[in-house]
Amino acid sequence: AEASAAGAPIIVWFRQDLRLRDNPALHAASVQGTPVVPVFIWCPEEEGKWPLGGASRYWLHQALECLSASLKERYGSRLIIRSATSGKSSADVLSELAAECGARAVYANRVYEPWKVTRDAAADRQLSAAGLSYRSFNAVLLYEPWDAAPDKTDDACWNSGYGSVRFFMRACAPLGEPPPPLPQPARLMGFPPTAWPRTLTLASLGLAAFPRDKRTGRVIDWAQGIRKAWIFGEEGAMASLEEFLADGLERFDKKQHNESTSGGSGGGGRGGAGGGRGGGGGGGGDSEG
């Protein structure tokens, strides 16, 4: 609200949410009536002990390429690419970007890996100290973990967490239905062509770089199978979702029923499914779309 009152741009920090549909941070920024600066920051040092592997990096490159194209085609907007290297953090890069474009707020969708929760808390403090407001949104969960808490009246559940679907469903029951997925923004305000903040090229991040044969110098394209098997980006994810709803859901439900009645552990799959929020995605590996 402060950003819209002052007319200052809002930075939308893309992380694992490389999509336009059902993107609360992007949607909230789009209705403020101020320019929106979409940014992706590559900072592998912040991945801790779980860095992206080669296939995940390749998928991330493709997802970012699709997101950038969608922003340009639908809104005339741009995805600003930055890299946090040489000891810089994502928060350092966000502060620099805000100073360049005059932004007074950063919007982002929450992530839940413990090391990233710590990262985001530190970023919030650093940005606040720099006079920037930081707002986070739920973009990936049907229910927040602090809302769907284990039942304190059930000793087995309270002491050990969600050991079965029954415990999880009991925690969700009083919360009601989750909100419906958000539509993609109707419009995004931007800048004149020469006024956009500087950006790196996506290729400069090296996410889709292939090795070369040491003897012949020939590029070793190990991602051919990935390209043949998958459609990248948000549209590919939506197509997969529609295919699953039309054909796969019934087969999945029957499979789960057969496993549960035969003593299998299929119920665990449904518990896991409760963590996914509606809407299409574009990323892979650690970066969801």
C-alpha positions as CSV (number, residue, x, y, z in Angstrom):
1,A,0.0,0.0,0.0
2,E,2.9,2.4,0.8
3,A,4.4,1.7,-2.6
4,S,1.2,2.5,-4.5
5,A,0.6,5.7,-2.5
6,A,4.1,7.0,-3.4
7,G,3.8,5.7,-7.0
8,A,7.1,3.9,-6.6
9,P,7.8,0.7,-8.5
10,I,7.3,-2.7,-6.9
11,I,9.9,-5.5,-7.3
12,V,8.5,-9.0,-7.7
13,W,11.1,-11.5,-6.7
14,F,10.6,-14.7,-8.7
15,R,12.1,-17.9,-7.1
16,Q,10.2,-21.2,-7.3
17,D,7.0,-19.7,-8.9
18,L,7.9,-19.2,-12.5
19,R,4.3,-18.6,-13.7
20,L,1.7,-15.9,-14.3
21,R,-1.4,-17.8,-13.2
22,D,-2.1,-18.1,-9.5
23,N,0.9,-16.0,-8.5
24,P,-0.2,-14.0,-5.5
25,A,2.9,-11.8,-5.3
26,L,2.7,-10.8,-9.0
27,H,-1.1,-10.4,-8.7
28,A,-0.9,-8.2,-5.6
29,A,1.8,-6.0,-7.3
30,S,-0.2,-5.7,-10.5
31,V,-3.2,-4.0,-8.8
32,Q,-1.2,-1.3,-7.0
33,G,-1.2,1.0,-10.0
34,T,2.6,1.3,-10.1
35,P,5.4,-0.2,-12.3
36,V,6.2,-3.8,-11.6
37,V,9.8,-5.0,-11.9
38,P,10.0,-8.8,-12.2
39,V,13.4,-10.1,-11.2
40,F,15.1,-13.5,-10.9
41,I,18.3,-13.7,-8.9
42,W,20.7,-16.5,-9.5
43,C,22.6,-17.2,-6.2
44,P,23.8,-20.8,-6.0
45,E,25.6,-20.1,-2.7
46,E,22.2,-19.7,-1.0
47,E,21.2,-23.3,-1.9
48,G,23.3,-24.6,1.0
49,K,24.0,-28.3,0.9
50,W,21.4,-28.9,-1.8
51,P,22.6,-27.2,-5.0
52,L,20.8,-27.8,-8.3
53,G,22.1,-30.6,-10.5
54,G,22.6,-30.4,-14.2
55,A,19.1,-31.5,-15.2
56,S,17.5,-29.1,-12.8
57,R,19.6,-26.2,-14.0
58,Y,18.7,-27.0,-17.6
59,W,15.0,-27.1,-16.7
60,L,15.4,-23.8,-14.8
61,H,16.9,-22.2,-17.9
62,Q,14.0,-23.3,-20.1
63,A,11.4,-22.2,-17.5
64,L,13.0,-18.8,-17.1
65,E,13.1,-18.4,-20.9
66,C,9.3,-19.3,-21.1
67,L,8.5,-16.8,-18.3
68,S,10.5,-14.0,-19.9
69,A,8.7,-14.6,-23.2
70,S,5.3,-14.6,-21.5
71,L,5.9,-11.4,-19.7
72,K,7.0,-9.7,-22.9
73,E,4.2,-11.1,-25.1
74,R,1.3,-10.5,-22.7
75,Y,2.3,-7.3,-21.0
76,G,5.3,-5.7,-22.8
77,S,7.2,-6.4,-19.5
78,R,10.6,-7.8,-18.9
79,L,12.2,-10.3,-16.6
80,I,15.3,-8.8,-15.1
81,I,18.1,-11.3,-14.6
82,R,20.7,-10.7,-11.9
83,S,23.4,-12.8,-10.3
84,A,24.5,-12.7,-6.7
85,T,28.2,-13.5,-6.8
86,S,31.5,-12.5,-5.1
87,G,30.0,-12.7,-1.6
88,K,26.8,-10.9,-2.4
89,S,23.4,-12.1,-1.2
90,S,20.0,-11.9,-2.9
91,A,19.1,-9.2,-0.5
92,D,22.2,-7.2,-1.6
93,V,21.1,-7.5,-5.2
94,L,17.5,-6.5,-4.4
95,S,18.7,-3.4,-2.5
96,E,20.9,-2.4,-5.5
97,L,18.0,-3.0,-7.9
98,A,15.6,-0.9,-5.8
99,A,18.1,2.0,-5.8
100,E,18.4,1.8,-9.6
101,C,14.7,1.8,-10.3
102,G,13.3,3.7,-7.2
103,A,11.3,0.8,-5.9
104,R,10.2,1.0,-2.2
105,A,8.7,-2.5,-1.9
106,V,9.7,-6.2,-2.7
107,Y,7.0,-8.8,-3.1
108,A,7.8,-12.5,-3.1
109,N,6.0,-15.9,-2.7
110,R,7.1,-17.9,0.3
111,V,9.4,-20.9,0.2
112,Y,9.6,-23.4,3.0
113,E,13.0,-25.1,2.9
114,P,14.6,-24.4,6.3
115,W,17.7,-22.8,4.9
116,K,15.6,-20.6,2.6
117,V,13.3,-19.5,5.4
118,T,16.4,-18.3,7.2
119,R,17.6,-16.6,4.1
120,D,14.3,-14.8,3.6
121,A,14.1,-13.7,7.3
122,A,17.6,-12.1,6.9
123,A,16.5,-10.5,3.6
124,D,13.5,-9.1,5.3
125,R,15.6,-7.5,8.0
126,Q,18.2,-6.1,5.5
127,L,15.6,-4.7,3.2
128,S,13.7,-3.1,6.1
129,A,16.9,-1.5,7.3
130,A,17.3,0.0,3.8
131,G,13.8,1.5,4.0
132,L,12.1,-1.1,1.8
133,S,9.0,-3.0,2.7
134,Y,9.0,-6.8,2.2
135,R,5.7,-8.7,1.7
136,S,5.5,-12.5,1.3
137,F,2.6,-14.6,0.0
138,N,1.4,-18.2,-0.1
139,A,1.7,-19.5,-3.6
140,V,2.4,-23.2,-3.2
141,L,0.4,-24.6,-0.3
142,L,-3.3,-25.2,0.2
143,Y,-2.8,-24.5,3.9
144,E,0.1,-22.9,5.7
145,P,2.0,-25.3,8.1
146,W,1.3,-23.0,11.1
147,D,-2.4,-23.1,10.3
148,A,-2.8,-26.8,9.7
149,A,-1.1,-27.8,12.9
150,P,-1.1,-31.2,14.5
151,D,-4.0,-31.9,16.8
152,K,-3.0,-31.1,20.4
153,T,-5.8,-33.3,21.8
154,D,-4.3,-36.4,20.0
155,D,-1.1,-37.4,21.8
156,A,0.0,-39.7,18.9
157,C,-0.4,-36.9,16.4
158,W,1.0,-34.1,18.6
159,N,4.1,-36.0,19.6
160,S,5.0,-37.5,16.2
161,G,3.4,-35.2,13.6
162,Y,1.4,-36.3,10.5
163,G,2.0,-40.1,10.5
164,S,-1.2,-40.7,8.4
165,V,-3.6,-38.9,6.2
166,R,-6.2,-39.0,9.1
167,F,-4.0,-36.6,11.1
168,F,-3.5,-34.2,8.2
169,M,-7.2,-34.2,7.2
170,R,-8.2,-33.5,10.8
171,A,-5.9,-30.5,10.9
172,C,-7.3,-29.1,7.7
173,A,-11.0,-29.7,8.4
174,P,-11.6,-26.6,10.5
175,L,-9.8,-24.3,8.0
176,G,-12.4,-24.6,5.3
177,E,-11.9,-24.7,1.6
178,P,-8.6,-23.1,0.3
179,P,-9.1,-20.0,-1.9
180,P,-9.5,-20.6,-5.6
181,P,-6.5,-20.1,-7.9
182,L,-5.9,-16.5,-8.9
183,P,-6.1,-15.5,-12.6
184,Q,-3.1,-14.1,-14.3
185,P,-2.8,-10.3,-14.0
186,A,-5.0,-8.2,-16.3
187,R,-2.1,-5.8,-16.9
188,L,1.4,-5.0,-15.6
189,M,2.7,-1.5,-15.7
190,G,6.2,-1.1,-16.8
191,F,8.8,1.5,-18.0
192,P,9.6,3.1,-21.3
193,P,12.0,0.9,-23.3
194,T,15.1,2.9,-22.4
195,A,14.2,3.2,-18.7
196,W,14.2,-0.5,-17.6
197,P,16.8,-1.6,-15.1
198,R,19.8,-3.3,-16.6
199,T,19.7,-7.1,-17.0
200,L,22.0,-10.0,-17.6
201,T,21.3,-12.4,-20.4
202,L,19.9,-15.7,-19.4
203,A,22.7,-17.5,-21.2
204,S,25.3,-15.7,-19.1
205,L,24.1,-17.7,-16.0
206,G,25.4,-20.9,-17.6
207,L,22.4,-23.0,-16.6
208,A,22.0,-24.7,-20.0
209,A,25.7,-25.0,-20.8
210,F,26.9,-28.3,-22.2
211,P,30.3,-29.9,-21.8
212,R,32.6,-30.6,-24.7
213,D,34.3,-33.8,-25.6
214,K,37.9,-33.3,-24.6
215,R,39.2,-35.2,-27.7
216,T,37.0,-33.9,-30.5
217,G,35.7,-30.6,-29.0
218,R,32.2,-31.7,-29.9
219,V,29.4,-30.4,-27.7
220,I,27.8,-33.2,-25.6
221,D,24.1,-32.5,-25.7
222,W,22.9,-34.8,-22.9
223,A,19.5,-32.9,-22.6
224,Q,17.9,-34.3,-25.8
225,G,15.8,-36.7,-23.9
226,I,14.5,-34.0,-21.6
227,R,13.5,-31.9,-24.6
228,K,11.7,-34.8,-26.2
229,A,9.8,-35.9,-23.0
230,W,8.7,-32.5,-21.6
231,I,7.0,-29.3,-22.6
232,F,8.7,-26.5,-20.7
233,G,7.0,-23.5,-19.0
234,E,3.6,-22.7,-17.6
235,E,1.7,-23.8,-20.7
236,G,3.3,-27.2,-20.6
237,A,2.4,-27.6,-16.9
238,M,-1.2,-26.6,-17.5
239,A,-1.4,-29.1,-20.4
240,S,-0.1,-31.8,-18.1
241,L,-2.6,-30.8,-15.3
242,E,-5.5,-30.9,-17.8
243,E,-4.4,-34.3,-19.1
244,F,-4.2,-35.6,-15.5
245,L,-7.6,-34.3,-14.6
246,A,-9.2,-35.7,-17.7
247,D,-7.6,-39.1,-17.7
248,G,-5.1,-39.7,-14.9
249,L,-7.1,-38.7,-11.9
250,E,-9.5,-41.6,-12.1
251,R,-6.6,-44.1,-12.6
252,F,-4.7,-42.5,-9.8
253,D,-7.7,-42.8,-7.4
254,K,-8.2,-46.4,-8.3
255,K,-4.6,-47.2,-7.8
256,Q,-4.6,-45.5,-4.4
257,H,-7.7,-47.4,-3.4
258,N,-6.3,-50.8,-4.4
259,E,-3.1,-50.2,-2.6
260,S,-4.9,-49.1,0.6
261,T,-7.2,-52.1,0.6
262,S,-4.4,-54.5,0.0
263,G,-2.3,-53.2,2.9
264,G,-0.2,-50.8,0.8
265,S,0.9,-47.4,1.7
266,G,-0.8,-45.5,-1.1
267,G,-2.5,-43.1,1.4
268,G,0.8,-41.3,1.8
269,G,0.5,-40.1,-1.7
270,R,-2.7,-38.2,-1.0
271,G,-1.2,-36.6,2.1
272,G,1.6,-35.3,-0.1
273,A,-0.8,-34.1,-2.7
274,G,-2.4,-31.8,-0.1
275,G,0.7,-29.6,-0.2
276,G,0.3,-28.6,-3.9
277,R,-1.6,-25.4,-4.7
278,G,-3.7,-25.1,-7.8
279,G,-2.3,-23.4,-10.9
280,G,0.3,-24.1,-13.5
281,G,4.0,-24.1,-13.0
282,G,7.0,-23.7,-15.1
283,G,10.1,-24.7,-13.2
284,G,11.7,-27.9,-12.3
285,G,13.9,-29.2,-9.6
286,D,14.3,-26.6,-7.0
287,S,12.6,-23.9,-9.0
288,E,8.9,-24.5,-9.4
289,G,6.9,-22.7,-12.0
